[in-house]
Amino acid sequence: LAMSICTSPDCWRNRVTYQLLTDRFARGDGNTEECEDLTDYCGGTWRGALDKLDYLQDLGVEAIWISPIIANVAKGYHGFWGQSLTDLNPQFGTAEDLHALVHAVHSRGMLVMVGVVANHMGQTWEDVPSISPFSNGSFYHGCTECKAAGGGHNGTGCNATVCDCWVDDYDDAEQCLVCQLFGLPDLDQDHPVVRAELLGYAARLREVYGVDAIRIDTVPYVKGEFWEEFTNASGVFSIGEVSTSNDTKCLEYISSGAMHATINYPLYYALADVFVSKYAMGRLAGEVAAQRAAYPGGAVGLLGNFVENHDLARLPYLTKDRQLRRSFVTYTLTAEGLPLIYYGQEQELLGASKMKANLNREALWPTQFRQDPSPTGMYGTIRQ
């Protein structure tokens, strides 16, 4: 079994972390052809990632963040449409391959973070019968709960065989907890079986696969009390996705002990205002001051600072000004916090609007992993 080597929050403070979508980062067979269908698997694997650790270390990376590792329903290349809490995704490789990757990363003094999803399973209600171990509707929130919270007008509704009740108002906390996020089957974490299975899954990530941290998906759609149990069960550093510009909403998960840190969306929006929309620097200064005043001692140093991720438009799509792009990236790498690099950022992949998510998840291997050290290029800017 792989062994975690450093799981405390302080292990992650200021650690340069590279987010790689396992399916899009590196193949294990040396193929460098373009991926023709970005809505499906492209062929990246854990062995492929292992083969490119020299590339990452040369870039200055100190940790990798890999996609969720469990088996997914069809076209779940990103890892967010889980089908089994116990089976690994065969498209990414075998248990031996995953252990080899974690061991190789650790042998270089680097750490491993893994994405986790505990809000939902599958993509649509039709997937539920195939989901292990939650193969019937009793394990999920239904339309009655959703409509009682004022949601469910979006979606086709519920009948004897299908439940399709969506969140209508994303500012309504109760709707977010009991309605579906764009139709994703919404797990009921208050169900004792669901709770126990999810907590067991969290523990296995460390005990069996040796990860050092977890990145928690869709945080506001599950009760904070559950996330605290989930973090404790994992026994590792946890950082969560709270995709809002509101520091108060992010802070409540940290202050309550639900998780150690959050992805720093409030800072991202301030940086984008300054370096993309060309607001005055006072916009950024105000956000930095607000965070330092609001967050408890040391907490800002654990927030995940980023420029790009799998849910947003890539930076070259947002601005053609290379100097502004370099300034944006340099700030996230040098500011107080945990710097996050999204795979392909160093190669300045163009991407598309955030509404076309698959196009912001290109295969990296057609770049042939160029290593241009020029300080005016993005690879060289990050490497410095």
N, C-alpha and C positions, 0 to 999 in steps of 0.2 A: 504494500500500500504506500502511496505517496504521503508525505508528511508535510503539514503546514510548517513554515519556518518563522513567520512573524505576523501575528494576527491582531495586535493591539492598534488602536488609533494612531499612536505616535509612530508606528512603523510606516504609516502612510502619509504623514505630514510632509508636504512639499515634494512627494515622490512623483517623478514624471511618469505618467501612465498612458499607455497606447491602447486605445479602443480598437480592436480588430473584429470585424464581422467574420467569423470563422469561414463561412462559405465564400467570402469575397477577397480574403487576404492573400492566401498562397495555396496553390495546388501542390500535391506531392509528386507529380510526374513531370515537372519541368515545362508543361504546356503554357505558352504565352499568348494564345489566341484570345480575341475578344469573346465575352459571354454574350450570346445572341438573345437570350431571354432573361431579363433581370427580374421577372416575376417568379422564377423558379430557381432551383439549385444550379450553381455555376461550377462547383467542383472543389472549392477550398476545403482543406482538411487540417486536423491537428498535426499530422506529420508535415504538411506543407508549412505550417507556422513554425514548427521546430526547426526546419531547414533554413528559416530566415531570421533566426535569433541574432546572428552576426550583424545583419542589416539593422535590426532594431537597436542593438547596443551601440553601433557606430553613430546612430542618430541621437543617442543620449538617453534612451528609454530605460527606466528602472523597474517597470512593472508592466504586465499586459492585462487587459480586460477582454475576456473572450465571451462569445455568445453563450446563451443558455445551452446546457449540454444534453438535455433530455430529448427523447424522440418526439417529433412533431407530426401533425397531420400534413396532408399533401401541401406542397409549396411553402412550408414553414421554414424556409432557408435561414431566416433571421433568428429563429429559436423561440419566438413569442407565442406560438400556437401549440402548446404542449399536448402530447397524446398519452404519455406515460411518465409517472414520477420516478420510475425505477430503471427503465430502459434508456440507454444512451442513444443519441442520434446516429444511426449507422452511416448517414451521409458524411459525417465528420470523421468517422473512424471507429476503432475498437477501444475497449477499456485500456488495453495495453498501450495504444497510441496516446491516449489522454494522460496516462501515468507517465509515459516517456516525455511528453511535453512539459508537464508540471515539474518533473525531476530535472530536466534540462534547464528550465528557467531558474529553478532554485539553485542549481549548481553554479550559476553565474551571479548569484547574489541578488537576483531579481525576484519579484513577487507575482502572484497570480490572483486576479479578481475574476469572478464569474458572474454573468448576468443571471438573475432569478426572476421568475414570475409566480406569484401566488394569488393574484386577483382573479384569474380566469384560466380556463383550459380550452384548447381547440380554437377554431375560428367561428363556426356557426353552430346552432343547436343540433343540426344534423350530425355533427361530429360526436355528440355526447355518448351514444352507445359504444363507440370504439375507444373511449377514454378510460385509462386505468390509473387509479382505482375508482374513478367517479363516473360510472357508466349509466346513471339514471338521474332524472330530474330532481330527486330529493336532495341532492348535494349542492344545488344551485339556488340562487334567488329567482323567484318567479314574478309573474306580472302583478299578482295581488300586492306584494310588497312594494314593487316599483310604482304602481299607480297610486297606492296610498301615500307615497312620497311626492306625488304630483308629476311623475315622469311617465314614460311609456307611450307618448303620443307619436314619437318616431319609432320605426319598427312595425312589423306586421301584426303584433299582438301575440296572444297565447291561445292554444287550444289543447286538445288531448295529447297531441304529439309534438308540438313545437312551442317554444317560448322565445319571443323576439321583442323585448321591451327595452328601449334604449334610454339613456340619460338625455333629458331635454335641456336642462339648465345646469351647466357645468359649474355655476357658482352656488348651487344648492348642495350642501355637503351630504344630506341624507340620500338624495337621488344618486349621487356618485357612489354611495356605499351599497345600494340595493338594486340599481338598474344596470343595464349592460352598456359597456363602452363600445359603441359601434357594432352591437350585436354579438360581442364576444361572450360566451357562456360564463356567467358571473358566479364564482364559487361563494358558498355560504360558510365563512370561516367560523361561525358560531356552531355549526354542526360538529359534534364531537369527532366523527370519523374524518371529516375534512381537516379539522384542526390538527389532529394527531398525525395524519399522513403528511401534511405540509411541514410540520415541525420535524418529523423524521427525515424528510427530504433535506431540510436545511442542515441538519446534523450530519447527514451522509456526505455533503459537499466537502466538509473538513475531514471527517473520519475516514472516508474511503478515497477521496480524490485529492486531499491535501491543499485545498485552496486557502488563500490568506485573507480574502475579502469577498463580499458579495455586493453587487449593485442591484438594488431592488427596483423593479419596474412598477409603474402605475400606483404610486404610494397613496394618493388621496382617495382611492377607490376601495380601500380596506381600512378598518378601524385601527387607530394607532396602538391600542392595547394588544392587538394581534401582532403588529410589527415588532413590538417590544419582545414578545415571546419568541418570535421568529429570529430576531437578532440574537437573543440569548441562546436559542437552540443551535444556531450556527457556530457560535463561539469565536466569531471572527469580526473584523471591522466591517461595518455596513454603511453604505451610502445610497441614498434613495432619490428617485426621480420625482420631483415636485415641480412640474413645468409651469411655473407662474412667475411673474415679476414681483410678487408680493413677499417680502422678507418675513412678514409676520406668519404667513402660512407655512413657510419653510421652517421657521424657528420652532414652531410648536412641536414638530416631530423630534427635533434635537433636544429641546428643553424637557420633554416628557420622557426621554429615554427610549423612544421608539426605534431610533437609529442614531448612529454616531454623527452623520453628516448628510447633506443633500447636495445634489448637482446644482451648481450656482447659476440658475436661470436669471435671478435678479441682476447679477453682474453682467451676464451675457447681453441682456437687453440694453443695459446702460452702455456697454462697449459698442454694440451695434449702432446705437443712436449716434455715438461720437465718431466711430471709424467707418461707418457705412453711410449714415444719414447726415453726418457732418454737423451734429449739434455741438455747442460749445463744451469745452472740457469740464465746465462746472457740472454738467449732467453726471459725468463719471465721478468727479470728486464728491458730489452729494451722495451717490450710492455707496462709495467706499466709507465715507463718514457714518452713514446710517448703519451699515453693517457692523462697523467697529463699536458703535454705541449700543446696538441691539443684541448682538450675540454674546453668550457668556465667554469668559476668558479662554483663549486658545481655539475656540470653535471656528473662527474664520479661517484658520490655517488648515482646516480639514475640508472646507467646501471645494467642490470639484469645478475648477475654472476651465472653460472650454470655448472654442471658436466654432466648431462644427460637431454634429453628431448625426445619427441615422434618421432622426425625425425632422431635421432642419435643412434648409438650402445650404449648399457649400459656399464658402466665402468668395471664391472667384466668380460665382454666379451673382452674388450680391453687389460686388464692386470690382471694376476693372483696374482700380488704382492699386498698383503693386505695393507702393510705399505704405498706404493705409492698411493693406492686408498684413504687411510685415509688422506694423505697429500693433495691430490688433493681436496678432499671435505672440509677439514679444511680451506684451503686457500679461497675457495669461500664463506665460512661462515664468515670469519673474515676480509677479504679485504674490502676496500672502495667499496660500491655498494649495490645493492639490491640482497640478497641471494635467489636463486631459488632452491628448492628441487623438484625433479621429483618423483612422487609417486612410491613406491617400491625401491627407491634408498636406503632407510634406512634398507630394508630387503635384500639388495644385490641380487636382481633379476638378472639372468644371461643375458637374452635377446639374441640377435644375431647381425649379421652385419647390418649396417644402410640400406642396400638394401632390408632387410626383415623387413620393418617397423612394420608390424602387430605383429611380434615376440618380439618387444620391447615395446609392449603394453599389457602385460600379465594381467590377473586378479590378484588382490592383496589378495583377501580373502582366497585363499588356504594357505597363510602363517599364518592364524588365528591371524594376527596383533600382532605378538610377540613383546614384550617390554623388550628386554634384555639390561639392563643398563651397561653392561660391557664396560669399556672405550676402549677395544681393538676391539669391534664390531662396525659395522657402525651405528646402532641405538644409541648406547652409545656415539659414536663420535659426531654425530649430536646433541644429547640431551645435551652434555656438553656445 
